[in-house]
Amino acid sequence: MVYFEATSSEKFEELFNKHKSQKVIVFISSVTSPECKKILPSFKASASSHKEIAHIQVDIIHCFESKILSDNINHVPSFLFFKRNKQVDSLVGVNTNNFSKKVMTFVKQK
């Protein structure tokens, strides 16, 4: 499983920069959000199934300090899909079917 939990904006940027030459899915969450807790198992399952993609979870509190994420945050849970350091897609909400479809589309992208 290629799953990381960033506990600060610095740690997030370190993890993101380490994996930015590959595909990355960023899960923006909140420890107080029941919706985030609900979708977390799907995110971790994706990390187990798609080891070629780095999966990074970061709390929204740390996003506002991040140069990479500060302009992309509106709601939690949010998922941002990056390919070679460029955001190519996003998803907001807890619909596991929509998340799975987005991941499968992302996996197929070259």
C-alpha positions as CSV (number, residue, x, y, z in Angstrom):
1,M,0.0,0.0,0.0
2,V,1.3,3.5,-0.9
3,Y,-0.7,5.4,1.7
4,F,0.7,8.4,3.6
5,E,-0.8,10.6,6.2
6,A,0.6,14.1,6.3
7,T,0.5,15.6,9.8
8,S,1.7,19.1,8.8
9,S,1.9,21.2,5.7
10,E,5.6,20.6,5.6
11,K,5.2,16.9,5.7
12,F,2.5,17.1,3.0
13,E,4.8,19.1,0.7
14,E,7.7,16.7,1.4
15,L,5.6,13.7,0.5
16,F,4.0,15.4,-2.5
17,N,7.4,16.5,-3.9
18,K,8.8,13.0,-3.4
19,H,6.1,11.5,-5.6
20,K,5.3,14.4,-7.9
21,S,6.8,12.7,-11.0
22,Q,4.2,10.0,-10.7
23,K,0.4,9.9,-10.1
24,V,-0.8,11.2,-6.8
25,I,-4.3,11.3,-5.2
26,V,-4.6,13.8,-2.4
27,F,-7.4,13.2,0.1
28,I,-8.3,16.4,2.0
29,S,-10.0,15.5,5.1
30,S,-11.0,16.7,8.6
31,V,-10.8,14.7,11.8
32,T,-14.2,16.1,12.8
33,S,-16.0,15.1,9.6
34,P,-18.1,11.9,9.7
35,E,-18.1,12.0,5.9
36,C,-14.3,11.8,5.8
37,K,-14.4,8.9,8.2
38,K,-16.9,7.2,6.0
39,I,-14.8,7.4,2.8
40,L,-11.4,6.7,4.4
41,P,-11.7,2.9,3.9
42,S,-12.3,3.4,0.2
43,F,-9.3,5.6,0.0
44,K,-7.1,3.1,1.8
45,A,-8.5,0.3,-0.4
46,S,-7.5,2.3,-3.5
47,A,-4.0,2.6,-2.1
48,S,-3.8,-1.1,-1.6
49,S,-5.1,-1.9,-5.1
50,H,-3.2,0.8,-7.0
51,K,0.4,0.7,-5.6
52,E,1.6,2.7,-8.6
53,I,-0.3,5.8,-7.3
54,A,0.8,7.6,-4.2
55,H,-2.2,8.3,-1.9
56,I,-1.7,11.2,0.5
57,Q,-4.2,12.1,3.2
58,V,-3.9,15.6,4.7
59,D,-6.1,17.4,7.2
60,I,-7.7,20.6,5.8
61,I,-6.1,22.6,8.6
62,H,-2.7,22.0,7.0
63,C,-3.9,22.8,3.5
64,F,-4.2,26.5,4.0
65,E,-0.5,26.6,4.8
66,S,0.5,24.6,1.8
67,K,1.6,26.3,-1.4
68,I,0.4,23.4,-3.4
69,L,-3.1,23.1,-2.0
70,S,-4.2,26.5,-0.7
71,D,-6.2,27.5,-3.8
72,N,-7.9,24.1,-4.2
73,I,-9.8,23.8,-1.0
74,N,-13.5,24.4,-0.7
75,H,-15.0,21.3,1.0
76,V,-14.2,18.1,2.8
77,P,-13.9,15.4,1.8
78,S,-12.1,16.4,-1.4
79,F,-9.9,14.4,-3.7
80,L,-7.3,16.0,-6.0
81,F,-5.8,13.9,-8.7
82,F,-2.3,14.9,-9.9
83,K,-0.2,13.6,-12.8
84,R,3.4,14.7,-13.1
85,N,2.9,17.6,-10.7
86,K,-0.3,18.9,-12.4
87,Q,-3.8,18.6,-11.1
88,V,-5.9,16.7,-13.7
89,D,-9.1,16.1,-11.8
90,S,-10.9,16.5,-8.6
91,L,-13.9,15.1,-6.6
92,V,-15.9,16.4,-3.7
93,G,-18.0,14.2,-1.5
94,V,-18.4,10.7,-0.1
95,N,-20.0,8.8,-2.9
96,T,-17.8,5.7,-3.0
97,N,-19.1,4.8,-6.5
98,N,-18.0,8.2,-7.9
99,F,-14.7,7.8,-6.1
100,S,-14.1,4.4,-7.6
101,K,-15.0,5.6,-11.1
102,K,-12.6,8.6,-10.8
103,V,-9.8,6.4,-9.6
104,M,-10.3,3.9,-12.5
105,T,-10.3,6.7,-15.0
106,F,-7.2,8.1,-13.4
107,V,-5.5,4.7,-13.4
108,K,-6.1,4.3,-17.2
109,Q,-4.6,7.7,-18.0
110,K,-1.1,7.6,-19.5
